[in-house]
Amino acid sequence: MTDVKTDQQDLTARIRDAILRSDFAPHQRLIEADLSDRFDASRASVRTALLELAGEGLVERLPNRGARVRAISVDEAIEIVEVRMGLEELCARKAAEHLTDEDAAELTELRARIEAAVGAGDLVGYSALNQEMDRRLRELSGHITATQLLERLLAQSARHQFRLAYQPGRIAQSAPEHIAIIDAVLARDADAAAAATRTHLQGIIDVLGELRA
């Protein structure tokens, strides 16, 4: 028997991923009939998915005109990172406090994979590993509320994060910052993990500021 709730969650995730991949441009109209054909789903399911994505801040509803992809300015992206800073510091701190030996072995392996991607100049792989690291630290924190808020904020700023990842020289700056966060968590040093996280996110704010100039 088909799980209707799971199917709805899957459709929402597929439309969300398409928006984050920039398959749809900022301000582009999201027409229910077109999405229904593209994702082989009913218009009612598409409508529900768009309502959920509007709640996440990725889509905006237009009175009597359906929906469109919400554009997020650089200024708003900076504000999002400022809010993320406190939440991600909290998660890094909790991850360091809760770390088990099994978790430490997994993080050590992830650290090695990040260094290998940097050494190979694999920007796509490096970006994916950064996302994996962020997700794993949220999981290790065990802080459900912070995790839920962060996932929503990360979805809203994903376009700008993607743009930053391919800035010339960005990998040389961000890689040591990510390694520093992992090392602090591995050392179970909560204060150092929080400080390394703040340093990394402040760097993102600085680079976003340069894009605005």
N, C-alpha and C positions, 0 to 999 in steps of 0.2 A: 504493500500500500504506500502510495506517495505521501511524503510528509510535506504538507502544504506550507507550514512555517519554514522548513528548511529550504524549500524551493523559493520562497519569497526572499529569504536571507541571501540565497545564492544570486538571485536576480539583482538585488540591491548591490551586492558586492561586485558583480560584473559591470554594472553601470558606473559604480564608484571608480573601479579600476580604469575604465575607459576615460573617465574625466581626468583622473590623475595622470594617465599616459598622454594627455593632451589630444586624444582622438576628437574631442570637442573643444572648441576655442572659447575663451572667456566671452560672455554675453551671447554665445550661440544658443538659439532656440532649441529646446529639447521637445520634439514633437512626439506625442504618445504613439501615434500610428507608426511612425518610422522606427521608434524604439521597439515597438511590439514586433515588427517584422525582423529587425536586426537581432533581437535576443530571443525570438521565437517564444514570446510570452503574451499573455492576454493584456489588453489595455488597462484593465482594472489592476493587474499586478504591477504594471509599469507606473501607473498613477500612485500606487502605494509606495513604490520604491522612490519615486521623485519626492514624495512627502517626507520620507525618512531622510533622504539626502538634503532636503531643505532644512531639516532639523539639525543636520550636521554642519550646515553652513556652506555646502558645496553647490547647492542649487538655490535659486530664488524664484518664488512664485510671482507671476505677474497677473494682476487683476484682469480676468476675462481674456488672457492671452497665453495661458499655459505656464511654462517654466523655461528658464534658461540657466546656463552655467554662470555661477556668481564669480565675478572678477575680484581678486584680492590685491589691493595695492601694496607697494613696498612698505608704506607707512604702517598698514595693517599687519603685514607680515612681521615687521619689527615688534609690534605690540604683542603678537602671538608668541614670538620667541621670548619676550620679556616675561610673559605669563608662564611659559614652559620652564623657564629657568628655575623658579621655585619648586615646581612639581618634579622636575628631573633631578634636582639636587636631593629632594626627599627620597626619590626612588634609589638613587645611587647610594645614599646613606643607609637606607634599609637593606639594600642588596649586600653591602659590606657587612652589616650586622648579622644577616641571616645566612651568609655563605656556608655551604657544606663542602666537604672535601670532594664530593662528586661534582658539585657545581664548579668548584675551582678547577678541576681537571678539564671540564667542558670550556670554561672561559680561557684557560691557557691554550687550548687547541684553537679556539676562535682567534685569539691574539696572533697565533702563528699564521693563520690563514690571512688575516688582515695584512700582516707584514709581507707575506708572499705576494699578495695582490699589488701592494705598493711597489715592491721590487720589480714586478713584471710590467708595471705601468698599466694595469688592468683597471681602468676607471669604472667600468660597468660592474665588474666583480667587487671592487672596493666599495662602491656605493651600496650594493646589495648586502655586503657584510656589515656595513655600518648600521643598516636598518635591522639586521639580525641582532647585532650587539645591543642596540637600543631596546628592541623588543625583549631580549633575554634579561636585560637588567630590570625592565619593568616587571617581568614575571618573577624574578628573584626577590624583588622588593616585597612582594606579597601585598602591596597596597592597592586594593581594587579601585577605590575612588580616584586616586591619582592616575592610575593606568587608564581608566575610562576617559577622564578628562584629556589626558595626553593624546590618546589615539584620535580623539575628535580634533584637537588642535593641530596635530601632525597632518591629518587629512587636508585641513584647510590650507596649510602652508606648503603642501607637497610640491606644487609647481615651482615655487621659489627655491625650495631645497634642491630640486633637480637642476635648476639653473645654476645654483652656486656650485654644485658638485663638479661642473665642467668649466669653472673659471680657471684660467691659466695659473698654475702654481698653488691652487687651492689644496690639492692632495698633500703637498709638502707641509702645509700648515696644519691641516686637520688630522692627519695620521698620527703625529706624536701626541696630539690632544686626546684622541681616542685611546691610544695605548696607555696614556697616563691615567685615564679613568679606569681602565681594566686593571692596571697594576695596583691602584689604590684599593679597588674592591678585593683583589686577590690578597692584598696585605691585611684585609679586614679593617682598614683604617677609614672609618666613616667620615671623619672631618676632611681627610685628603680626597676622598671620592667626591664629596660635595663640592670642594674647592676646584677640583679638576673639571667637574661638570660645568660649573659657573664660568671658568676660563674658556672652555670650548664654546659655550653658547654666547658669551660676550663677543667672541671672534666672529660668530655668525652675524650678530647684530652689526658689528663694525663693517663687515663686507656688504651687508644689505644697505647700510648707510651710504656706501660708496656707489651702489647701483642707483640710489635715489639722487645723488648729486649730479 
